[in-house]
Amino acid sequence: MEEALTFHDRNGHGIAAILSAPDRPTTSLAVLCHGFLSNKNSTTNKTLTRLLNEQGLATFRFDFFGQGDSDGPFEKLTTTLALQQAEAALDLVSARGYDRIGLVGSSFGGLVAILTAARRRDIACLALKCPVVDFAEELRLTFGLDELAQWQILNTIPNIMGGPDRVRLRYGFYEDCLGQIAYEPAERISIPTVIVQGEQDECVPLHQSRRLYDALRGPKRLDLLPDADHQFTRGEDFHQMTKSISDWLVAHLTVKREA
């Protein structure tokens, strides 16, 4: 059963979301944070929703500011704003009675999930798909210094997901990213965490996931898929990624009943 709803962050921005519940009652749920220039109905989010619902877990997926059906415009997005929206999502599902919550983040959503998990104590586990840990570094490596200078002048960037048109995004996004690097916050995370990344990832540097893994303080696992790219384009890689994440969430969110 899926329920479409709108909630608000602390600034009053409307956030579009879908709560998907399994057939049987549960108080266990995964909050799904999508990637940059994506939305709540990404293939990853919808596949994880199906897999988790089949295992008796609910999911809550939402659109970050300026993406999907949420308020915008996208050009005013910052990591700080996305972090506030993830916290608002957690507050909402907690108010609805979910008391065993996992947090899932893809790419940019992974950065948001790490920063959020470092600030809260109501998250039971964390699952990260090719997470960005230092977005400012990724942007420098992807664009180069000349393109960064153009960004500062034009407030537009190339579409890093491969689209032909430039994307309107204020240079303040980059400046905000410089203050939202997640290695140090990760040292405060002691909940079980899995990281899944392709060794052929063309967007997120692999050393970021390795350094993140070293920083985490709780039970952890780093799954590196030898032939997978950032989008997990090959079917077998996508299957392995979603299975690794869903299995991790089921293992750590399923409440075992006493006989």
N, C-alpha and C positions, 0 to 999 in steps of 0.2 A: 504494500500500500504506500503510495507516494502523496505527500502533501506539499504543495507549493505555497510559500509564504514570503513575506517581506518583514525584515526587522531593521533596526537602526543602530549605527555606531554612536559614539559620544558626541559627534558633530551633527547628528541628525540625518546623515546620509542614508538613503534607503538601500538595503542589501537584499538581493533576490536569493532565495535558497529553496532547496528541496529536502524534506525529511522523508527518508525511505525506511519503512518498518517491515520486519519479517512477519510471517503469518502468526507466530506465537509471541506473547508479551516478553519484553526484555528491557533491562535498564542498562545494557551495554551498547555502546555506540562509537563509531569512528567519524570524526570530523575530517573532511577532505578539502585540502587547500590546493587549488589548481596552479598551473604554471603561468609564466609571463605571456601575454597576448593569447590567453586561452580562456576557458570559462568552466562553469560548474558541470557542464555536460560533456566534458572531454571523454575520449574513449577510455582512458585510464579510470576516471571517476565512475563512469557507468559500469565498467567491467568489475571494479572492486565492489560497487554497490550490489551487483548481482551475486558475486561470490560470497560476500559477507551476509547478505540477506538469506541466502541458502543455508548458511551456518548458524542462523538465529541471531545475528547482530544487526542493529540499525545503522544507518549512515546519515550524515548531514553534510550536504555539499552546497557551496554558496559561491557567488560571483564577487571577486574583489572589485573595488572602486573602478568605475569606468570600463568594466569588462562584462560581457554577457548582458544580463538584464538589470544590473545594479546602476545606481546613480553615478554620474561622471562629472566632467569629461576625463577620459583616460590621461590626457596630457598633464593633469594635476596629481597623478598617482605618485606616492612615495612608499618606501618600505615601512616607514613609521605609521602611515595611515593604514596600510594593509595589516600591520601588526595589531592595531586597535580594532580592526574589523574581525580578525581571528579571535581576539579576546571576547568581543561581543557575541560571536557565535558560540563560544564555550559557555558564556554566561547564560545564553538562551537555552541550550540543551540541558544544562544543569538545572535551570528553573523548571524544566519540563520533567524532571525526575530521573534523568540519566546520571548514574553515579559511578559508572566505570567507563571511562572515556579514553579512546585512543586518538592520536593526532597523526594525520598523514599529510605529507607535503611533497609536491612535484616541482623540481627545479626552483624557480622563484618562490613557489609555495613551500618548498623545503626550507629556504632561508627563514621565511615567516614562521614555520613550525618550530624550528630550532629556537629562535628568539622567544617565541611564546612559551615553549616548554621550560625554558630557563627561568621564566618569571612566575610560573604557577605551580601549585601543588595538587591540582585536581586532575592531572593527566596520568593515566596508568601506563601507557607505552607510546612509542614513537616509531613511525615508519617513514623513511625518506627515499624518494626516487630521484636519482641524480641531483642531489640538492646543491644549490648555489650556497656557498658559505661566505664568500667575499665577492659580492656582485660587482663592486667597483673594479676589482682585478679582472674579472671576466670581461667587463665592458672595455677596459683598456686593451686587453689581448685581442678581443674581437674587432674593435673599431680602429685601433691605432691612434696615435697622438693627433694626426691631422684631422681625423673624423671627430675626435673629442672637441677640438677647437671649433669645428663647424657646428657641432651640437650646441656649444655655448653661445654661438651667434644666432643660429636658426631656430633653436628649440625643437628640432626634429632629429630622428635617428633612422638609419636603415632598418628595415624589418628583419630582426635577427631570426625570425622563424621562417624566412625565405620568401616573403611576399615582395612584389615588385615596387610598391609605393613606400615612400618614407612615412614614418609614423610621428605624429605630433606628441612630443614628450618634453617637458621642461627640463632644462639642465639641472634644476634643483633635485631631480631624481638621483642623479649621480652624486651630487654633494651630500644628499641624505644617506646614500649607500656607504659613504666613507665613515659614517658614524654607526653603521649597523653591520659590522663584521662579526660573524658568529662564533669564531674560535674560542674566545674567552668566555662568552655566555655558555658554550657547550660544556665547559668544565663544571658547571653547576647542575648538569643533567645527570641524574642517577637512575632514571627509569629505563627499562629495557628498550633498546633502540636497534633497528635494522636499517642499513643503508644498502640500496641496490643501484649499481651504476654499470654502464657499458664501458669496456676498456677502449672502445672506439668513439667515445663521446666527443663530438666536435664542438660543443658549446661550453660545458663545464669542465675545467681542468681536473684531471684525475687526482692530482696531488691535494686538491681541496678535500675530497672525501677521505683520503688517507689521513690527512692531518686532523680532520674532524673526528674520525674513528679514534685516534690517539687521545683526543681531548675528552671524550665522553667518559664518565665515571661509573656508569652502571653496566649491567649485562648488555652485550652488544655483539653485532655480527655485521661484517662487510661482505656483501655478495657482489663479486665482479664478474660480469658476463663478457667473455673474451671477444665476441664478435658484435656486440650490441652498440648501436649509435645512440644519440641523445633521445631520439623519438622511439627507440626500440622497434625499428621499422620491420625487422624480420619477425614473422609470426611466432617462431619458437622462442625468440628473446622476449617478446611481449608476454607470452604465456608464462615464462619463467619469472619475469619481473612481478606480474600480478599475483602469481602463486606464492612467491616468497613473501610479499607484503601481506596478502590475505591470511596465509598460514601463521605469520607472526602475530597478527591482530587477533585471530581466533585463539591462539595459544595463550595470549595474555589478557584477553578481555572476557573469555568464557568463564562464567561463574560455575564452579563445580558444586553440584548438589550432594548433600550427604544422603547416604542410603537410609 
